[in-house]
Amino acid sequence: MTKKSRFIPISLSMSKDVYYRGIVGKYDPNKFGDVIWVTKDWDYAKLYAESDEHIHSFHISRKNSFDFGFRTLQVHVKIGDIVERVKRGVMDAFVAKSIRKERAMLLSDKLADIEDSYPKSMLKAWDWIQKSQKDIIPILKELGYDSIATREGQGNDITAYGLFNKKQITKI
C-alpha cells in the first residue's frame, strides 16, 4: 500500500479566490502572529470576528500546505501524534528527494527531542498545534511547506489555511 504524499502543489501567484479572516479589534497587518489563519468560508470567519466589519478579505499565495491528517482538530491526542505526522512529512520530503537522508535523520531526531520536551497529556490536536508551532513550523518550512491545511467547523467540512509568512497574504 502506498502512502499519499503530503505535498499539495499550488500556483505560486496570488489566488483569485477570496479568503476571509475574522478578527477582534482593529485590523493591523503587523499583528498577524506566527501563523495567519484564513478560510474561504465567510460565515466561519465571522465566528472569530467582533462584527461583520471585522471580517477582512484577502488573496493568498501558497505553494505547499501540510495537512496533519486529523479528521477534526477537536480529537484528543498526545504531542507524539503531532510529531509522528510531521515525521511522515520528513519521510515524504526524503522520498521526493527534497532533503537528503542525513537531514531527514537529523530532523527526525529533532522531532523526537521536541516530543520529549512536552508533557504527555491528551489535548485537542488544535491545542497541540498551537502550543508546538514555534518548534514545528520551522521544520515544516525547511521541508518546503508554506502553510497548514486543516478541516474545521461542526461538520469538519471547512478548510482553513495557516500561512507561515505575512507576505503570502494581500488585503483586498
MARFIPA-108085 format. One record per residue: z, y, x of N, C-alpha, C in turn. Coordinates in pm, 1 decimal, m for minus. Example, Ala and Ser with C-alpha at 12.3 -4.5 7.8 and 13.67 -1.06 7.14 Angstrom:
<atoms>
ATOM        nup     nnorth      neast       caup    canorth     caeast        cup     cnorth      ceast
ATOM      780.0     m569.0     1319.0      780.0     m450.0     1230.0      780.0     m330.0     1320.0
ATOM      708.0     m225.0     1285.0      714.0     m106.0     1367.0      787.0        3.0     1290.0
</atoms>
This chain:
<atoms>
ATOM        nup     nnorth      neast       caup    canorth     caeast        cup     cnorth      ceast
ATOM        0.0     m117.3       83.8        0.0        0.0        0.0        0.0      123.8       88.4
ATOM      m91.4      214.6       63.9      m99.6      336.4      143.1      m19.9      446.7       75.9
ATOM       43.3      528.3      158.7      120.8      640.1      106.5       31.5      762.4       95.6
ATOM       52.9      837.6       m8.2      m22.3      960.0      m30.2       26.1     1067.1       68.3
ATOM      m66.1     1133.1      132.8      m31.9     1238.5      226.1       28.7     1356.4      150.9
ATOM      120.8     1426.0      215.4      183.9     1542.8      154.9      106.6     1670.5      185.9
ATOM       m2.0     1661.4      263.6      m83.8     1778.3      291.1     m169.2     1807.8      169.8
ATOM     m156.5     1928.5      115.1     m232.1     1970.2       m1.9     m317.1     2089.6       40.6
ATOM     m445.6     2066.9       77.9     m526.8     2178.3      126.4     m559.5     2278.6       15.9
ATOM     m542.6     2404.3       46.1     m569.1     2513.5      m47.0     m646.5     2620.4       30.8
ATOM     m727.6     2695.6      m37.0     m803.5     2803.0       27.1     m710.0     2900.2       97.5
ATOM     m753.4     2950.1      212.0     m672.4     3044.6      288.1     m671.3     3184.5      228.6
ATOM     m769.1     3218.9      148.3     m774.1     3353.3       92.3     m676.1     3366.0      m23.6
ATOM     m648.9     3489.6      m61.2     m559.8     3512.3     m174.6     m620.9     3450.8     m299.5
ATOM     m536.4     3387.6     m378.7     m585.9     3324.9     m500.9     m621.7     3431.5     m603.8
ATOM     m713.4     3397.8     m691.4     m747.2     3486.8     m802.3     m647.6     3466.8     m916.2
ATOM     m575.9     3354.2     m911.8     m476.6     3326.3    m1014.4     m360.8     3424.0    m1003.8
ATOM     m298.4     3448.6    m1116.6     m183.1     3536.9    m1120.5      m56.2     3451.6    m1120.5
ATOM       36.1     3488.1    m1032.9      165.7     3422.2    m1023.8      271.8     3525.2    m1058.8
ATOM      385.2     3477.0    m1106.6      491.3     3567.1    m1153.1      621.9     3537.1    m1081.3
ATOM      703.0     3642.4    m1072.8      837.7     3629.6    m1017.3      929.1     3718.3    m1100.6
ATOM     1029.8     3658.1    m1157.1     1129.2     3733.8    m1231.0     1244.1     3769.7    m1138.3
ATOM     1288.2     3893.7    m1143.4     1397.3     3936.8    m1055.8     1502.6     4012.5    m1136.4
ATOM     1617.9     4025.3    m1075.9     1724.3     4108.0    m1131.4     1729.3     4233.6    m1045.7
ATOM     1726.2     4347.4    m1108.6     1730.5     4472.7    m1033.9     1592.6     4523.9     m998.0
ATOM     1592.2     4623.5     m911.5     1468.9     4691.1     m872.4     1387.5     4604.0     m776.2
ATOM     1254.9     4606.6     m791.9     1165.0     4533.2     m703.1     1166.8     4595.3     m564.3
ATOM     1191.1     4512.5     m463.1     1188.2     4557.1     m324.6     1124.5     4445.4     m241.6
ATOM     1002.1     4465.3     m193.7      933.6     4359.7     m118.9     1003.6     4320.8       11.0
ATOM     1095.4     4403.6       58.3     1168.6     4372.1      181.0     1290.9     4285.0      155.1
ATOM     1319.9     4256.0       29.3     1437.1     4175.0       m4.1     1397.3     4043.7      m69.9
ATOM     1288.6     3983.8      m20.9     1244.9     3856.8      m77.6     1335.6     3741.3      m37.9
ATOM     1394.4     3745.3       79.8     1471.5     3632.7      129.1     1383.6     3540.1      211.0
ATOM     1437.1     3424.1      246.8     1366.3     3330.7      333.7     1251.7     3259.3      263.6
ATOM     1267.2     3234.8      135.2     1163.8     3167.3       57.1     1136.3     3253.5      m66.1
ATOM     1008.3     3278.1      m93.8      968.0     3363.8     m204.9      915.9     3273.8     m316.6
ATOM      988.6     3266.7     m426.3      954.0     3174.5     m534.6      867.9     3242.9     m639.3
ATOM      756.7     3177.2     m675.8      665.3     3226.6     m778.5      617.9     3109.8     m864.1
ATOM      567.1     3142.6     m981.3      512.3     3042.7    m1072.0      398.2     3105.8    m1151.6
ATOM      309.8     3022.9    m1203.8      204.2     3073.3    m1291.8      255.6     3091.7    m1434.1
ATOM      375.3     3044.2    m1461.3      429.9     3044.9    m1597.2      515.4     3170.0    m1620.1
ATOM      459.8     3265.0    m1695.8      529.1     3391.4    m1722.7      664.1     3367.4    m1791.2
ATOM      666.6     3276.8    m1890.5      791.3     3250.4    m1962.6      899.3     3194.1    m1870.6
ATOM      859.6     3111.8    m1773.9      957.7     3056.9    m1680.5     1009.7     3167.2    m1588.1
ATOM      921.8     3252.1    m1540.8      964.2     3363.6    m1456.1     1061.0     3454.6    m1532.2
ATOM     1038.8     3466.2    m1662.5     1124.1     3551.6    m1746.2     1269.9     3505.1    m1744.7
ATOM     1292.4     3375.0    m1725.8     1429.2     3322.2    m1719.6     1508.9     3382.9    m1604.2
ATOM     1438.8     3428.0    m1501.0     1504.2     3483.9    m1382.9     1507.0     3635.6    m1383.2
ATOM     1450.1     3697.0    m1485.6     1437.8     3842.7    m1490.2     1543.0     3904.4    m1580.7
ATOM     1580.8     4027.0    m1548.2     1671.6     4105.5    m1631.7     1605.7     4139.5    m1764.5
ATOM     1477.1     4169.4    m1757.4     1399.8     4208.2    m1875.1     1252.0     4186.2    m1843.1
ATOM     1166.3     4206.3    m1943.6     1022.5     4189.3    m1921.1      970.7     4280.6    m1809.2
ATOM     1032.3     4397.5    m1794.1      989.7     4491.1    m1690.3     1020.4     4438.7    m1550.6
ATOM     1104.3     4338.4    m1541.0     1142.1     4282.7    m1411.2     1065.4     4154.9    m1377.2
ATOM      955.5     4132.5    m1449.0      865.1     4022.6    m1414.9      746.3     4085.1    m1343.6
ATOM      725.0     4043.7    m1220.1      620.6     4103.4    m1137.3      506.7     4004.6    m1117.5
ATOM      385.2     4058.0    m1108.5      263.4     3977.6    m1094.2      214.2     3983.4     m950.7
ATOM      164.0     3869.2     m902.5      119.3     3858.7     m764.3       m4.3     3770.2     m753.1
ATOM      m77.3     3791.7     m644.9     m172.7     3694.3     m594.4     m103.4     3634.2     m472.4
ATOM     m127.5     3506.4     m448.5      m63.9     3442.5     m333.6     m169.2     3374.3     m246.7
ATOM     m129.6     3347.3     m125.7     m210.8     3270.8      m32.4     m124.6     3155.4       16.7
ATOM     m173.3     3034.6       m1.9     m103.3     2918.7       52.1     m206.5     2816.6       95.0
ATOM     m174.9     2749.4      202.6     m266.7     2652.9      260.2     m217.6     2510.8      236.9
ATOM      m94.1     2483.7      275.8      m35.5     2350.4      262.1      103.8     2361.7      202.0
ATOM      121.3     2304.5       85.0      252.2     2304.9       19.9      319.0     2169.5       40.5
ATOM      445.1     2172.9       79.6      521.8     2049.6       93.8      587.9     2018.6      m39.5
ATOM      574.3     1895.4      m83.4      635.8     1850.7     m208.0      741.3     1746.6     m173.0
ATOM      865.8     1776.5     m204.6      973.3     1681.8     m176.5      958.3     1553.5     m258.3
ATOM      881.7     1560.8     m365.9      852.5     1441.2     m443.2      956.7     1402.2     m546.1
ATOM     1054.3     1487.0     m569.7     1151.8     1457.4     m675.1     1087.7     1485.3     m810.1
ATOM     1110.5     1399.1     m908.0     1053.7     1422.5    m1041.2     1114.9     1547.7    m1103.5
ATOM     1235.0     1578.8    m1061.4     1304.6     1700.4    m1102.7     1399.4     1741.4     m990.7
ATOM     1420.4     1869.4     m975.6     1515.6     1916.5     m875.1     1658.5     1913.0     m926.2
ATOM     1675.1     1869.1    m1050.5     1808.8     1858.4    m1109.3     1874.2     1723.9    m1078.8
ATOM     1799.0     1630.9    m1019.8     1852.8     1499.9     m985.8     1957.3     1515.3     m874.3
ATOM     2065.1     1438.5     m881.8     2169.8     1443.7     m779.5     2134.0     1351.6     m663.9
ATOM     2137.1     1408.0     m543.2     2100.7     1335.1     m421.9     2197.1     1373.4     m309.6
ATOM     2185.1     1303.2     m199.5     2257.9     1338.7      m77.9     2161.9     1412.9       14.6
ATOM     2215.6     1482.0      111.8     2131.3     1553.4      208.3     2036.0     1455.4      276.0
ATOM     2078.5     1331.8      292.2     1993.5     1230.5      354.2     1864.0     1208.4      278.1
ATOM     1866.8     1224.9      145.7     1745.6     1210.2       65.8     1646.6     1323.0       95.1
ATOM     1697.8     1441.9      115.4     1612.9     1556.7      150.7     1553.4     1533.3      290.0
ATOM     1638.8     1495.9      384.2     1595.4     1473.7      522.0     1492.3     1361.6      528.6
ATOM     1514.1     1255.0      454.8     1420.5     1141.9      456.2     1281.2     1184.9      411.4
ATOM     1275.1     1270.8      312.4     1145.5     1318.0      262.6     1076.4     1409.1      364.3
ATOM     1154.3     1487.6      436.5     1094.8     1570.7      541.7     1047.8     1480.8      657.2
ATOM     1124.0     1374.9      686.3     1080.5     1279.8      789.8      946.7     1216.7      752.3
ATOM      926.2     1190.3      624.7      795.9     1138.9      580.4      686.4     1242.0      607.4
ATOM      720.5     1369.6      590.5      625.8     1476.1      623.2      593.6     1477.2      772.2
ATOM      694.7     1450.5      855.7      672.8     1440.3     1000.2      575.5     1326.0     1027.4
ATOM      598.1     1212.4      963.6      511.2     1096.4      983.6      369.0     1125.5      934.4
ATOM      357.7     1193.6      820.4      224.8     1231.2      769.4      151.9     1319.3      870.5
ATOM      224.5     1415.2      929.5      163.4     1504.5     1028.0      121.6     1427.1     1153.0
ATOM      201.7     1330.2     1193.1      167.1     1247.9     1308.8       42.0     1164.5     1279.4
ATOM       38.0     1101.4     1162.8      m76.8     1019.1     1124.7     m203.1     1104.5     1115.2
ATOM     m188.2     1228.2     1066.4     m302.2     1320.8     1056.5     m338.7     1381.7     1192.5
ATOM     m263.3     1343.1     1295.7     m285.0     1390.6     1432.7     m263.5     1541.6     1448.7
ATOM     m179.9     1598.3     1364.7     m149.0     1741.2     1380.9      m27.6     1761.8     1471.3
ATOM       47.8     1654.3     1498.6      152.8     1659.0     1600.2      145.0     1529.8     1681.9
ATOM      194.7     1535.8     1802.7      194.1     1419.0     1891.1      316.7     1331.7     1865.8
ATOM      308.8     1212.4     1914.3      416.6     1114.8     1896.2      550.4     1168.2     1947.5
ATOM      549.1     1228.5     2066.2      672.5     1279.6     2125.7      735.5     1386.9     2037.7
ATOM      650.4     1474.8     1982.8      701.8     1582.0     1896.2      755.4     1524.1     1766.5
ATOM      685.1     1424.7     1712.0      731.1     1359.3     1589.3      867.9     1295.0     1611.2
ATOM      886.4     1231.5     1725.6     1015.1     1167.9     1754.9     1124.4     1273.3     1770.4
ATOM     1091.8     1382.7     1838.5     1188.3     1489.9     1857.8     1229.2     1551.6     1723.7
ATOM     1130.9     1575.2     1635.9     1161.5     1632.4     1504.3     1244.3     1535.1     1420.1
ATOM     1214.0     1407.9     1429.9     1292.9     1307.5     1356.5     1437.2     1306.5     1405.3
ATOM     1456.9     1317.9     1536.3     1593.1     1326.0     1591.1     1663.1     1453.1     1543.6
ATOM     1588.8     1563.0     1542.2     1645.6     1690.4     1495.5     1687.4     1678.5     1348.6
ATOM     1604.7     1613.1     1268.5     1638.4     1593.6     1126.8     1762.7     1506.2     1111.6
ATOM     1778.9     1406.4     1196.6     1899.9     1322.9     1192.5     2022.5     1408.3     1223.5
ATOM     2009.7     1498.7     1320.5     2120.3     1589.9     1353.0     2151.5     1682.4     1236.2
ATOM     2046.1     1730.3     1169.3     2066.3     1815.9     1052.0     2142.3     1738.7      945.3
ATOM     2101.0     1615.7      919.9     2169.5     1533.3      819.2     2316.5     1516.3      853.8
ATOM     2345.3     1491.7      981.6     2484.4     1472.3     1024.8     2567.8     1598.8     1014.2
ATOM     2503.2     1716.0     1012.8     2577.5     1842.2     1011.3     2619.8     1885.2      870.2
ATOM     2575.4     1813.9      768.5     2608.7     1848.9      630.2     2700.5     1742.7      570.3
ATOM     2779.7     1781.9      469.7     2865.2     1682.2      402.7     2780.1     1577.3      331.0
ATOM     2837.9     1464.2      307.1     2765.6     1352.7      244.2     2776.7     1353.9       91.4
ATOM     2820.3     1462.9       35.7     2840.1     1471.7     m109.5     2708.0     1473.7     m184.9
ATOM     2715.9     1444.4     m312.9     2599.0     1447.1     m401.2     2587.2     1587.1     m461.2
ATOM     2469.1     1643.8     m451.9     2438.1     1771.8     m513.7     2300.1     1759.9     m577.1
ATOM     2267.1     1856.2     m660.7     2130.8     1859.9     m713.2     2034.5     1882.3     m597.1
ATOM     1916.1     1821.4     m605.9     1816.1     1837.9     m499.9     1791.9     1985.5     m472.5
ATOM     1785.6     2066.3     m580.3     1764.6     2211.0     m565.3     1872.2     2273.8     m477.5
ATOM     1998.2     2236.0     m499.2     2108.4     2293.0     m421.3     2096.8     2255.8     m273.6
ATOM     2060.2     2129.9     m245.6     2043.2     2089.5     m106.5     1928.2     2164.6      m41.3
ATOM     1819.1     2182.9     m113.7     1705.4     2256.3      m56.9     1748.2     2399.1      m22.9
ATOM     1823.8     2460.6     m113.7     1873.1     2596.6      m89.2     1968.0     2600.5       30.4
ATOM     2062.5     2507.6       35.3     2162.8     2507.0      142.3     2102.8     2476.9      279.8
ATOM     2001.8     2392.3      284.2     1948.5     2346.1      412.7     1821.3     2418.0      455.0
ATOM     1776.5     2517.2      378.5     1646.2     2577.0      407.6     1637.1     2640.5      545.9
ATOM     1745.0     2696.0      596.9     1738.5     2757.8      730.6     1713.2     2652.7      838.8
ATOM     1751.7     2527.0      812.5     1727.6     2417.8      906.2     1594.9     2348.1      880.0
ATOM     1559.6     2332.5      753.5     1443.2     2252.4      714.0     1312.7     2332.2      720.9
ATOM     1313.6     2457.3      676.7     1190.1     2537.2      669.6     1122.1     2550.4      806.0
ATOM     1195.3     2577.0      915.8     1126.2     2585.3     1045.4     1052.6     2455.2     1081.7
ATOM     1107.8     2342.4     1043.6     1041.0     2214.9     1071.0      915.8     2202.6      985.0
ATOM      927.2     2238.5      857.3      809.8     2232.8      770.7      699.6     2325.9      821.5
ATOM      737.8     2444.1      868.6      639.8     2537.4      924.9      570.8     2475.5     1046.0
ATOM      649.3     2413.0     1131.4      591.7     2350.4     1250.3      493.5     2239.4     1213.4
ATOM      518.0     2174.0     1101.6      430.5     2066.2     1056.1      303.9     2119.3      989.0
ATOM      295.9     2251.1      971.2      176.0     2310.4      912.9      188.3     2345.8      766.2
ATOM      307.7     2333.5      711.5      328.9     2371.9      571.5      362.5     2520.3      565.7
ATOM      315.2     2586.2      460.5      345.6     2727.9      444.6      418.9     2756.2      314.6
ATOM      453.0     2649.1      243.7      522.3     2666.2      115.6      577.7     2531.8       68.9
ATOM      661.1     2541.6      m33.3      716.0     2423.8     m100.1      663.0     2425.9     m242.7
ATOM      621.5     2310.4     m293.0      582.0     2297.7     m433.5      691.5     2218.3     m504.9
ATOM      735.3     2268.6     m618.9      838.7     2199.0     m696.3      798.2     2189.9     m842.6
ATOM      855.8     2092.9     m910.5      839.3     2078.9    m1055.3      969.3     2125.6    m1119.8
ATOM      955.9     2218.0    m1212.6     1074.3     2278.3    m1273.2     1058.7     2286.7    m1424.2
ATOM     1155.7     2348.2    m1487.1     1154.0     2363.6    m1631.8     1216.4     2243.0    m1700.6
ATOM     1239.9     2254.5    m1830.1     1306.1     2146.7    m1904.4     1226.9     2017.1    m1902.3
ATOM     1095.3     2025.8    m1905.1     1012.9     1905.2    m1902.5      958.8     1873.6    m1763.6
ATOM     1006.7     1945.3    m1662.4      959.0     1929.3    m1524.7      807.4     1943.3    m1516.1
ATOM      752.1     2028.1    m1602.7      607.9     2043.6    m1611.2      559.4     2180.0    m1562.0
ATOM      648.5     2254.7    m1499.5      613.6     2386.4    m1447.3      617.0     2379.6    m1294.8
ATOM      506.9     2416.3    m1232.9      502.5     2417.1    m1086.9      545.3     2554.1    m1036.4
ATOM      636.9     2551.5     m942.2      679.6     2674.2     m874.2      651.6     2654.2     m725.9
ATOM      621.5     2764.1     m659.0      594.4     2759.0     m515.7      694.2     2848.1     m444.1
ATOM      751.0     2795.4     m338.5      836.9     2871.8     m249.6      757.6     2903.7     m124.4
ATOM      715.9     3028.3     m110.1      633.3     3071.1        3.5      723.5     3106.7      120.6
ATOM      678.7     3072.4      240.9      761.1     3092.8      360.0      744.9     3228.9      426.0
ATOM      644.9     3306.3      386.2      618.2     3432.2      454.7      577.7     3537.9      352.1
ATOM      637.3     3655.5      360.7      604.8     3759.2      261.8      461.2     3808.8      273.4
ATOM      391.8     3777.6      382.0      250.7     3813.9      395.6      162.4     3725.9      306.0
ATOM      219.8     3621.2      248.6      144.6     3531.4      160.6      140.2     3582.1       17.2
ATOM      199.3     3695.9       m8.5      210.7     3743.6     m145.7      167.0     3889.1     m153.3
ATOM       83.6     3919.0     m254.7       34.7     4055.1     m274.9       63.5     4095.6     m419.5
ATOM      137.6     4202.8     m435.9      171.0     4251.3     m570.2       45.3     4307.0     m637.2
ATOM       30.2     4272.7     m763.6      m84.6     4322.5     m840.9      m43.8     4451.7     m910.9
</atoms>
